[in-house]
Amino acid sequence: MDTRIGDVARCLAVLPLFQEMTPQELERLAHGCRLRRFGRGDPIFRVGEACEEFHASVTGQVKLFALSPAGQEKVIELIGPGHTFAEALLFTDKPYIVNAQALTDALVLSVHKDAITAEIARDGRFALRMLAGISRRLHGLVRDVQAYALDSGVQRVIGYLLRELPEGPNEDTPATLTGNHRISLPVSKATIASRLSLTPEYFSRVLRELEAHGLIEMDKRDILIPDVHRLADYFHHQGR
């Protein structure tokens, strides 16, 4: 097997969407992929460019964002390792409607539409896995709209912290984790603030408020949550 194809197949194998595929299927799909390295700040695609492939972050962080006519940036989504993006748009025959940019040095795997449609034709289960991923993203977008409309800024920040916990709870599910839990903000506070539709100043102020209440402890980008239950309870208290 070609070394390049082998590298791509190995990258495919660690992504959740492709983990159930056999080595033969991965090798076949790898022929329709490309693996690229991006430096911090490099564009991956821009609004208006033809969308002929979808992408997955193998390493590094990617942001999807839109720009207003005045040049103001709104972060739509933050993509970490193992997550895919632009797969829903791939089947609309329309150009990209958002921009994608590497926030850190990143390794991005891009899968061409022809390779995906061929695999769907061979195995309907692959189509179901793609639909599941698209459904999760749609659910996340609906949750975001609900949060922007109904949740306070404090609740948005707490909700984000709870979702960042590994296998952790969210603001709608009773916490099951005990003990201290540490998370590391994957990108700058300004970027996360934009993702939550908050100003950077307000985001920092909320973190200081949570720290003052003993709900978190901050060390630069590292945040220690001493008691997940208390933080989740504070979220609900803010909604009263």
N, C-alpha and C positions, 0 to 999 in steps of 0.2 A: 504494500500500500504506500502511495506517495506520502512523504513526511509531512507535507503541508496538509494534505487531507487527513492524515492521522491526528495532527494537532487540532484541527477543527472538530473532528469527531469526538476527541476527548473533551473539548470545551462544551460541545453539545450535551455530552453525557451527564455533566454536572448540573445542567439547567433543569428545573422541575418539569418544564413542558416536555422534555425529551427523555426523562429518566426511564420510562417504560419501554423505550425502543431497543431493539436488538442491535448488536454491533454491526450487522449487515445493513440494517435500516439507517443507522447513524452514518455509516460510510457513504451510503447512497445520497443521503441528505446533504452531507458535507460538500459534495460537488457543487451544490447550489449556494454555498455560503462564502463569506469572506470575513477574515479576522483582521481588525485594524487597531492600532494603538493611537490614542489621542493624548495630547498634552493638556494641562490645565488651561481652560479658556478656549480650546479648539472647538469650532462648530462641528456638529455631526450631521445635521441637516437644517434647512431654513424654510420658513413659510414660503409656499409657492413652488417649491421644487417637487418634481414628480416622485410619488411614493410607490416604489417598485419592490420594496423589501421591508421586513420588520426587523427589530434589533433587540439585543439582549446585552446587558452589562455583565461581563465576566468578572472584571475587577474594576474598582473605582466607582465614582458617583457621577451621575448625569442629571441635569435638570431640563425639564420641559417648560418653556415659558412663552408668553405672548408679550408684544410691545404695543403700547397705545400709540396713536398718531403723534403724540407729544414726546414719545420715546420712553415713557414710563414702563418699567418691567413688572410683570406679574408672573410669579412662579406657579405653574400649574401642577407639577408633580416632581418629586425627587425619586430617582431610580437608582437603587443600590444593586450590588452583585446578586446575580441569580434572577433578576426581574427583567421582563420584556416590555417593549413599548412600540407603539405604532402598528400593532397587529390588527386592530379593528379597522383602521384607515386603509389598510392594504387592499381590502376587497371592495372599496368604493370607487376605485379608478379616479380618485381625486388627489390633488397635490397635498402636501403637508399643510396643516392648519396651525401648527405651532412650531417653535424652534427647539432644537435640542443642542445642548452644549455640555462638554465635559467640565465638571467642577473640580476634578482632580485628574491626575494621570489615570487613564482608563483604557481597558481592553474591551472592545465592543465587537460582538459577533452579529453579523447581518445576514439574514436568510432571504433569498430572492423569492418572489411570489411564485414563480414557475415551480420551484422545488417544493413549496408548500402545497400548491394545488395538486401536484403529482402525488404527494404523500397522502393527501386527503382522499384522492381517488383510489389509492391502494388499500387504505385502512380507515374506516369511518370512526374508529376510536380516537384517532389522532385529531379529527375534527372536533370531537366532543371535548378533548383536553384543551384545544384552543378556545372553544366556546366557554369553558369553565374559567379560563384566564381572563377573557374579555368580560365575563359576567362579574368577576371579582373587581376589575377596574371600574366597571359601571357602578357597582355597589359603593365603591370608594368615592366616586364623584358625587353620587347622590348624598352620601354621608357628609361630604364637604359642603354641598349646597345647604343641607339642613343645619350644619354647624354655623355657617356664615349668617343664616337667617335667624336662628334660634338661640345659639350659645353665646355667652359673654366671651370677651377676650381671655379671661382667666380660664374658662372652661376649655377653650380651644387649645391653650398651652398645656393644660393638664391632660387633655385627650391625646395630644401628640406624644407627651412623655410616656403615658401608659401604653400607647401603641408601639413605642420603641422598645419596650421590654421584650426580651427573648421569650417567646411562647407565653407572653404575659396577657393580662386582661385588657379590656378596653373600658371606656367609661360606661358601657351598657351592661357589662357582665361582672358579677361579684368577683372580687380579687381572690385568687387561689394561691398566690405566691406569698411566702413568708420570709422574714429576714431582710437583710440589706440587699439592694439591687442597684448596680451601677450601669449607667448608659453613657455613651460617648456621642455627642452631637456630631453627625457625619459631615456636616458642612457649617458654614458660618451662621451666626445668629441672625444676620440680616437676611440670608437666603431662607432660613426657616420661617422668619417673620413674614416674608412675602408669601410663602406657601400657605400661611395661616391667615392671610389678609390682615396683617397687623403691621404697625410701624416697628422698626428695630428698637426704638426707644421704649415703646410700650411693652414689647416682648421682654426686654431686659428688666423693666420695672416689675413685671409679673414674676419673673424668676426671683428677683430680690424679695418680693412679697412672700412667695412660697418658702424661701429660705428663712425669712424672719419668723414664719409660723412653725418652723422646724419640720416642714414637709419634705424639703430637699436640702442637700448640701452641694455647693458648687465648687469646682476646682477647674477653672478655665472651661474647656469643652466637656469635661467629665461631670456628670450629675449623679449623686448618690441619693437613692430613695430609701430612707430608713424603714418606712412602713407603707407598703402599697395600699393596704386597706384604708389608712388615714387619708392618703392622697385621693383615692377614689371617693371617699366620703366627702371630702372637701369639694370635689367636682359637683356632687349632687347638692351640697349645701348652697353652692353659688347659684343654682337654678331656682331656688325657692324665692 
